[in-house]
């Protein structure tokens, strides 16, 4: 049985090695490609139980970091409303990200205040009020989360399903994940990417990364995901790589526009797929390292060096640099941690143009990188 790392995709809320090797990296277990997993119980990868504090040996996770994470989690729990949503601006997307942050801090489903908040977040997302006949997860009347929100929900639910206490509850989530993954598969464009809505014929790279990672999470939780759409999506990302190593936002929208943050996200996704020898990955990594060093000459803050969307950018930079464990990872991480903690407010929140809940969930996911409570942080 193979296990792989799943890399979380966070959007901008305004929001190789051969394909054969990549598909092998995706395999969870040997199964008939024609099999219908709706009649067989998948093997799920549960989040790890929270270890004793003394067992956490990462030099990045000290008492100050622990306090910061605790305050951030408490903020998210306080901000959850009666129906379980966390955020009024992007409820599906941010509730899913916040749920991931709770899991990343070691919350256990249904246990204690954090676990109860986790349970309520699941309740909110799988409510019939949030799911249409196609399996599309959205908050009716809220038009900003769109496919980003849907993919985060599938990613989160695929991570939390291993903690559910009863077969009946697990079956509820299985149906939602299966339908949601099928919607993603049916929405792929001819170029191999995805757009902002299920019927959007135009693609966008950050959304494509989100969809790819949601499918990966469903696959890792035991659901059958066809190989062809995955290979097409990997090829799409590789085609987004420009000559200088930066990655484009889209192959159909603003084709000349590239982004440091999208580059980091794309490299992280390739790493998760085992595409370490891909030429696009190598060029993208060189570009990313050059940009980090260049920006650090003009900005004192490593946090701001990640680009115009620092929470998004730093999460992916962290994923990529952590793989290398080299000198740049050491410099970056030991600078980012105190800077990020210093940006936390008295309430336990962080601030962003996309809302405190979004920023707090993102900041926590960065600080939780060394903890390894989630399958997505596997190395």
Secondary structure, 3 states (H helix, E strand, C coil): CCCCCCCCCCCCCCCCCCHHHHHHHHCCCCCCCCCCHHHCCCCCCCCCCCCCHHHCCCCCCCHHHHHHHHHHHHHHHHHCCCCCCCCCCCHHHHHHHHHHHHHHCCCCCCCHHHHHHHHHHHHHHHCHHHECCCCCECCCCCCCCHHHHHHHHHHHHHHHHHHCCCHHHHHHHHHHHHHHHHHHHHCCCCCCCCCCCCCCCCCCHHHHHHHHHHHHHHHHCCCCCCHHHHHHHHHHHHHCECCCCCEECCCCCCCCCEEHHHHHHHHHHHHHCCCCCCHHHHHHHHHHHHHHHHHHHHCCCCCHHHCCCHHHHHHHHHHHHHHHCCHHHHHHHHHHHHHHHHCCCCCCCCCCCCCHHHHHHHHHHHHCCCCCCCHHHCC
